Amino acid sequence: MSNLKIYSEVFSESLGISESLCNDKLEYNGVEEWDSIGHMTLIAALEEKFKISIETDDIVDFSSYKKGREILQKYKVEF
């Protein structure tokens, strides 16, 4: 399975939203489920799935589905 597919599934499962919503238009607070609690659930799931530890500045900067891919590339996650 590709990292992009895994990434989308983690978003969908962590936030409890349809995978069809997981695209470059999805932003923090753009859906009710992606609030501060959903954000930390998502970050924890991404760290576990990709075996990385995301720095605090990057957690704060993780403002959209698209931005998240850019941030994960810093941690050697290729899309």
C-alpha positions in Angstrom: 0.0 0.0 0.0 1.3 3.5 -0.9 2.2 6.0 1.8 -0.5 8.3 0.3 -3.1 5.7 0.8 -1.9 5.0 4.4 -1.9 8.8 5.1 -5.5 9.1 3.8 -6.6 6.1 5.9 -5.0 7.5 9.0 -6.8 10.9 8.5 -10.1 9.1 7.9 -9.8 6.8 10.9 -8.4 9.3 13.3 -11.0 12.0 12.5 -13.9 9.7 11.8 -14.5 11.2 8.4 -15.0 9.7 5.0 -11.8 9.0 3.1 -13.3 11.0 0.2 -12.9 14.2 2.3 -9.1 13.5 2.6 -7.8 15.7 -0.1 -5.8 19.0 -0.6 -8.8 21.1 0.3 -9.1 19.6 3.8 -7.9 22.1 6.5 -7.7 22.2 10.3 -11.2 23.2 11.6 -12.5 22.7 8.0 -14.6 19.9 9.3 -16.0 19.7 12.8 -14.0 16.5 13.6 -10.7 18.2 13.0 -10.6 20.3 16.2 -7.8 20.4 18.8 -8.6 16.9 20.2 -8.9 15.5 16.7 -5.6 17.1 15.8 -3.7 15.4 18.6 -5.4 12.1 17.8 -4.3 12.5 14.2 -0.7 13.4 15.0 -0.4 10.4 17.4 -1.8 8.0 14.8 0.6 9.4 12.1 3.6 9.0 14.4 2.6 5.4 15.2 1.9 4.4 11.6 5.0 6.0 10.1 7.3 5.3 13.1 8.3 8.9 13.5 8.2 11.6 16.2 6.9 14.9 15.0 8.4 18.0 16.6 6.2 20.5 18.4 6.7 23.2 15.8 5.6 20.8 13.0 2.5 19.8 15.0 1.5 23.4 15.3 2.3 24.0 11.6 0.3 20.9 10.5 -2.7 23.0 9.3 -4.0 21.0 6.3 -3.9 17.7 4.6 -1.5 19.2 2.0 0.8 20.8 4.6 0.9 17.6 6.5 2.4 15.7 3.5 5.0 18.4 3.2 5.9 18.1 6.9 6.0 14.3 6.8 8.5 14.5 4.0 10.9 16.2 6.4 10.7 12.9 8.4 11.6 10.8 5.2 8.0 9.8 4.5 7.8 9.7 0.7 4.5 10.3 -1.2 
